Amino acid sequence: MLFTNSIYAGIDPTSGRKTFTYAALDRDLNLVALADGEMEEVLTFLAGQESATVAVNAPAGVNRGLVRTKMKKEMLTPHQIRGAEYRMAEFILREHGIAVSGTPASAAVCPAWMQVGFELHRKLGKLGFKKFPEKDSPHQLLETHPHAGYCVLLGAAPLSKPTLEGRLQRQLILYEQGVQIKDPMDFFEEITRHKMMKGIWPVELLYQPEQLDALVAAFTAWRAVHKPEQAISIGDEKEGMIFLPERELKEKY
């Protein structure tokens, strides 16, 4: 069921700080919100929406040993098995050449941003957000991964996220997908010899890395709802599925 006044939000908690970066798109891919806020501010924003599908750039829980079990069945060495600190979705992404962090089996040893992500998933659940896809629910929740999202949209690993060229590339990928954000090519129109000599760059035309991660998450939520044939979910339901905005994975990225 598609709701008329729906938004599609992406939340990035990966800095491990108290503040989150979040983005929201409407059904026509117009930018509704792009901001930083503490968890309660983000939850208040989402709770006030008539309908929202939210993609979080963090796992909902720890790994449950599925990869370790798989490795034992394949009779790998103890050393290889000890390195199996991944959920099945993360393991699959790494098998395809997409570099992602693994989620430990104990919450106590997870990095701060993961623990914050666990809490965010729990609180969204308490607000009534159901695990996607739950078509009769106006509030749905899914997990995504921004680096993997850009990989599948580009068909290759993108340039380094903090760099100027990496930000330009990510913004262009989203713009070409129809997301109504600033055209990154305007950046080049603002560059003159004088500005280059003075070291003046029109960086205000580009989004920050955390904003770009939140935006690709929001786009993934939109695509999962409106064009599910162009989205994929990988992993195992016991540990959590990762949704990406393409219909299949290449062999290697």
N, C-alpha and C positions, 0 to 999 in steps of 0.2 A: 504494500500500500504506500503510495507516494503522498506526502502531506504538502499542502500548498505553501505554507510559510516555513519551509525547512531551511536550516543552515547546515553547513558541512564544515566541521571545525578540526583543526590540527593543534595538538599541544606538544611542546617540546620541553621536557624537564631535564635534559641531559647535562646541563651545567652543574647540577647538584646544589644549586643555590636555592634560596627560599622563593625567588621569583621564577615564573614560567613565562615562556613566550608562546602566545597562542594566536591563531589566525582563523578567520571564518569567512566562508564563501556562501553566496546564495545559489539557487538552482541554476542561474544563468552565469555562474562563475564570476560574478561581481564580488569585489572585496568588501566585506561587511565590517570586519574588525581585524586589526593587527596591532597587538599590544603586549606589554609585559605586565604581570601581576602576580601577587601571591596566590597560593592555592585557593583560599576562600573567595578571592575576587573572581578567579576563573570559574569556580563552581557556581557562584552567584550568577555570572553571565550565562552559563549554560542552563541553569535551572530556570531562568527567565524565558527560555526559548520554547515556543509552541511545539517545535519539532527539531531535533538535532541528531546528526550522526557524527560521532567524535572519534578521531583517530589519534592514538597516543603513541609517541615515539619512545616507548618503554614497555618491557614485559609486565604481565599481570602477576606473575609468580615465578618461582624457582624452577630449575630443571628437575625432572623426576626420574632421571637415570635411564631414559629410553635409548640415548646414544650409547651409553656405557653397555647396556644389555646387547645392543646391536653389535658392538665391537667384540664382546665376548663370544657371541655366536659366530662371528667371522674369524675367531681364534687369533686375534691380534696380540701383540706382545704386551706384558704388563705396563711397560713404559707408555705405549700408545694408549692404553686404556686409561691410565692415570690422567692423560691430557684431555679426557672427554668431558670437559666442563661446559657442555653446550646443550641447549634444548634442540629438539629435532629440527625445528625451523632454522635455527642458526647453523646447524651442521649442514643442512641442505644448501644454504646460501654460500657457505664456505666451500662446499664441493663444486660450486659453480664459479668460484673465483671472486666472490664478493666478500670483502673483509668486514666482518661484524664481530662485536664482542660476545663472549660466551656468558651465559647466566649460571652462576654457581648453584649447587644443590641446597645450600643453606643461606637463608636471608641474612644471617648475621655477618657473613663474609662478602656480601654483595656490595658494590660501590654505592656511594651516597645517592647518585642519581637513580639507580635502580630501586633503592629502598623508597625514595620519594615517589617513583612510578608505581610501586606496589600500593602505596597509600592512596595515590590518585585514583587508581582503578577501583579500590575498595570504596572510596567515598562516592565515586560516580555510580557504583552499583547501589549504594544506599539511597541515592537520589532517584533511582528507578531506571537507570540505563541498563538495557539488556544486551547480552552478547550478540553481535551481528552475525548472521542475518536473522532478525526477529521482525518480520515484515509488518506485523500488526502493532508493533510498539513505536510510538513517536520519538523515543529516545534510545539510541543504539550506540554501542561502543565496540571498537575494534583496535587491534594493535598494528602498527606499521613500522617501517624502518627507513629513515630518510635517505641514507646513503644507498641502500638497496633500491629505493624508489627511483632515485636519479640514475642509477646504473641501468635499470630496465627501460626507462624512458629514453635514455641516450643510446643504449645498446653497447655501452662500454663504461669503464670506470671514469667518473668525472675528475676534473682537475681538483687540486687540493682546496678544501672548503674555505679556509681563512684568506686565501690569496684573492687579489683583485680579479684575476682571470677566472678563478673558480666561482666566484660570486656572479660574475657576468654570465658564465656558462649556465649556471643553475637558473638564473633569472630568465635567460633566453629560452631554456627548455620549458619552463612553466608558461611563458608568454606564448610560445609556439603551440602549446596545448590549449590555448584559449582562455587561460586565467587572466582576468582583467586587472593586471598590475602595470607598473611603469614599464615602458618599452626600454629595455637595456641599451638598445642601439642609440638612444638619445644621448647616452653617455659620451659617445664619440663625437657627436655634433657640437658638444660643449667644449671640446678640447681645442685650444689654439696654441700656436708657438709660444706666445707670451705666457700663457698659463703653465705650459710644460716647463718653461725656463724658471718660473717662480715656484714650481712644485705644487701648483693648485690643481686639484683633480675634482671633478663634479661627483664626488662619492655620495652626495645626497640623493642621487638618482638610482643608487643601488641599495638593495636590502642587506641587512646584516646576516651572517651565517645562520644564527638561530631563527631568524625570521623566515629564511628560505627553507629551513627544515620544517618549520610549522606550516608553511604554505604547501609544501609537497605532501605533507600529511593530510591537510584539508582537501587537497585535490584527490588524494587517494580515497578519502571517505566519499567524496562526490562521485567518483568513477565507480566505486563499489556499488553504489545505489543506482545510478543512472545508466551505467554501461557495464553491467556485471560481466558481460562477455569479453570485456577488455581489461579485466582484473583477475588476479590469481591469489589464492590463499595457500600457504605452504605450512607444513609442520604436522603436529599431532594435537587433537583436541584436548588430550589430557594435560598438555603443557602450554597450550595456547598457539593459535594460528597467527602468522604474519601475513597481512594483506599488502599487495603491491599493485601499482597501476598499469600492469601489462598482462596479457593473457597467458604468456608462457615465459619460461626462463631459457636464455641461450645456454649452450653447453659451457661456455667460459666467457667471463667478462675481463 
